[in-house]
Amino acid sequence: MAKKKGVRRYIYASTSSVYGVKKEEKVTEDLALEPLTDYSKYKAMAEKYILGLNDDVFNVLILRPATICGYSPRMRLDLTVNMLTIQALVNKKITVFGGNQARPNIHIKDMVNLYLKSLKYPSEKIAGKIYNAGYQNYKVMEIAQMVKKVLKDEKIEIVKTSSNDNRSYRITSEKIKKELGFVPAFSVEDAIFDIKVAFRAGELPNPMTDSRYYNIKRMNEEISNL
């Protein structure tokens, strides 16, 4: 529909989870896609379809973001950095399931900035291209320890429990840095600090119970109301 209406640039927000679990140390854009969830499977299918529409007048760009972190008006508290931070702020306790699973991360301000830049990049640089976007790969336990350090609260307890979910994702963003010159301006530490400021300012009311912060909870509610 966008192509028929004369849209000249189509930026698709995919996901870095389309790669699945990889043995390679550097997960680059040319590796095979092995998605493990319905979400990532449909993202991969959409990528293939959309890239097939790319031509001289309809430029397609595929971005594969890491897990987004940091405060936003439409807050997500079911994503690793955000979730562990709010646990620490509310309960003084962080529950880590497993802990050795790796997660790539990117601050929401950097991701928004990349989308804005993508509207202005020369067509010849981005048409039909795929780029990872996520520079900081951390294990979940490392993120939990980072939360405690940034919040500067020794009362915060980190509790490790076993987990059957061993999905471990990591990506490299060397390609987008080399070809487009994009590098992040914000870090995971910045994201944790931003959430702390927003929480203490009262901008995250009922963070543990309000379903608007949790996609699955929200969707289940909508289904129940049908």
C-alpha positions in Angstrom: 0.0 0.0 0.0 2.8 2.4 0.9 4.5 1.7 -2.5 1.2 2.3 -4.4 0.7 5.6 -2.6 4.0 6.9 -3.7 6.1 6.5 -0.5 9.7 6.8 -1.5 11.4 5.5 1.6 10.3 2.6 3.8 12.1 2.0 7.1 11.3 -1.4 8.6 11.8 -1.9 12.4 12.8 -5.6 12.6 14.6 -7.2 15.6 18.0 -8.6 16.4 16.3 -11.7 17.7 15.8 -12.9 14.1 19.3 -14.5 14.3 18.3 -16.9 17.1 21.1 -18.3 19.3 24.4 -18.2 17.4 27.8 -19.8 18.2 29.7 -17.0 16.3 31.3 -14.4 18.5 30.3 -11.6 16.0 26.7 -11.9 14.9 26.7 -9.9 11.6 23.9 -9.1 9.1 25.0 -11.8 6.7 24.4 -14.7 9.1 21.5 -17.0 8.5 18.2 -16.2 10.3 17.1 -18.8 12.8 14.2 -17.1 14.8 13.0 -19.0 17.9 9.7 -17.2 18.6 6.6 -16.4 16.6 7.5 -12.7 17.0 10.9 -13.1 15.5 9.7 -15.5 12.8 7.2 -13.0 11.5 9.7 -10.3 11.6 12.0 -12.4 9.4 9.2 -13.2 7.0 8.3 -9.5 6.8 11.9 -8.6 6.0 12.0 -10.9 3.1 8.7 -9.6 1.7 9.6 -6.0 2.1 13.1 -6.3 0.6 11.5 -7.8 -2.4 9.7 -4.5 -3.0 12.9 -2.4 -3.1 13.6 -0.5 -6.3 14.9 2.8 -7.6 11.7 4.7 -6.5 10.8 2.7 -3.4 13.8 2.5 -1.1 13.6 -0.1 1.6 15.8 -0.1 4.7 15.8 -2.9 7.3 17.0 -2.1 10.8 17.5 -4.8 13.4 17.4 -3.1 16.8 18.8 -4.6 20.0 16.6 -4.6 23.1 15.5 -1.1 23.7 16.2 0.4 27.2 15.5 3.7 29.0 12.5 5.8 29.9 9.8 6.7 27.4 6.2 8.0 27.7 4.9 4.6 26.5 7.1 2.7 28.9 8.0 -1.0 28.5 8.8 -2.7 31.8 8.9 -6.2 30.3 12.4 -5.6 28.7 15.5 -6.7 30.5 17.2 -3.4 31.6 13.9 -1.7 32.3 12.5 -4.7 34.2 15.5 -5.2 36.4 15.7 -1.5 37.2 12.1 -1.1 38.2 12.4 -4.3 40.4 15.3 -2.7 42.2 13.5 0.6 42.7 10.2 -0.8 43.9 11.2 -4.0 45.7 14.9 -3.4 46.6 15.3 -6.9 45.0 16.3 -8.1 41.5 15.3 -11.6 40.5 17.6 -13.0 37.8 16.5 -16.1 36.0 19.7 -17.9 34.8 21.9 -14.9 34.4 24.4 -16.1 31.7 22.1 -15.3 28.8 23.4 -12.4 26.8 21.3 -9.5 25.6 22.2 -6.7 23.2 21.0 -3.3 24.2 20.4 0.2 22.8 19.1 3.3 24.5 15.8 4.5 23.2 17.2 7.9 22.5 19.8 6.4 20.2 17.2 4.3 18.4 14.9 7.3 17.8 17.9 9.3 16.6 18.7 6.5 14.1 15.2 6.5 12.8 15.4 10.3 12.3 18.8 10.0 10.6 17.4 7.2 8.3 15.0 9.7 6.8 17.9 11.8 5.6 20.6 9.3 4.6 21.3 9.3 0.8 19.2 6.7 -1.0 22.3 5.0 -2.5 23.6 4.3 1.0 20.5 2.6 2.4 18.3 1.3 -0.4 18.0 -2.5 0.1 20.3 -2.5 3.0 20.1 -4.3 6.4 21.8 -3.0 9.6 22.1 -4.2 13.1 21.7 -1.5 15.8 22.9 -2.4 19.2 26.4 -1.9 20.6 26.3 -3.1 24.2 26.1 -6.9 24.7 25.8 -7.8 28.4 24.8 -10.9 30.3 21.6 -10.6 32.3 23.6 -10.9 35.6 25.9 -8.1 34.5 22.9 -5.9 33.9 21.6 -6.7 37.3 24.9 -5.7 38.9 25.0 -2.6 36.8 21.6 -1.6 38.1 22.7 -1.9 41.7 25.8 0.1 41.0 24.0 3.0 39.1 21.3 3.2 41.8 23.9 3.4 44.5 21.8 1.4 47.0 23.5 -1.3 48.9 20.1 -2.6 50.2 19.3 -3.9 46.7 19.5 -7.7 46.7 20.2 -9.7 43.6 18.6 -13.2 43.7 19.6 -15.7 41.1 17.2 -18.6 40.2 17.3 -21.4 37.6 15.7 -20.9 34.2 14.8 -23.1 31.3 15.0 -20.1 29.0 18.6 -20.2 27.8 18.1 -17.9 24.8 21.2 -15.8 24.4 21.4 -13.0 21.9 24.3 -10.8 20.8 25.0 -8.7 17.7 27.7 -6.6 16.3 27.0 -3.2 14.7 30.3 -2.6 13.0 28.6 -2.4 9.6 26.3 0.5 10.4 29.2 2.3 12.1 31.4 1.9 9.0 28.8 2.6 6.3 26.6 5.2 7.9 28.8 6.5 10.7 26.1 5.7 13.3 27.3 5.3 16.9 25.3 5.5 20.1 25.5 8.6 22.4 23.9 6.9 25.4 24.6 3.8 27.4 22.8 1.2 29.5 23.9 3.1 32.6 22.2 6.2 31.2 19.0 4.2 30.7 19.0 2.9 34.3 19.6 6.5 35.6 16.8 7.9 33.4 14.3 5.3 34.7 15.3 6.2 38.3 14.7 9.9 37.7 11.3 9.2 36.0 10.2 6.8 38.8 11.1 9.2 41.6 9.3 12.0 39.7 6.1 10.0 39.8 6.1 9.4 36.0 5.8 5.6 36.4 2.7 5.1 38.6 1.9 1.5 39.6 4.8 0.0 37.7 4.5 -3.5 39.0 0.7 -3.9 38.4 -0.4 -1.6 35.5 -0.7 -3.7 32.4 0.1 -0.8 30.1 3.8 -1.4 30.8 3.6 -5.1 29.9 2.7 -6.2 26.3 1.6 -9.8 27.1 -0.5 -8.7 30.1 -2.1 -6.0 28.0 -2.9 -8.3 25.1 -4.4 -10.9 27.4 -6.7 -8.3 28.9 -7.8 -7.2 25.4 -8.5 -10.8 24.5 -10.5 -11.4 27.6 -12.6 -8.3 26.8 -13.6 -9.6 23.3 
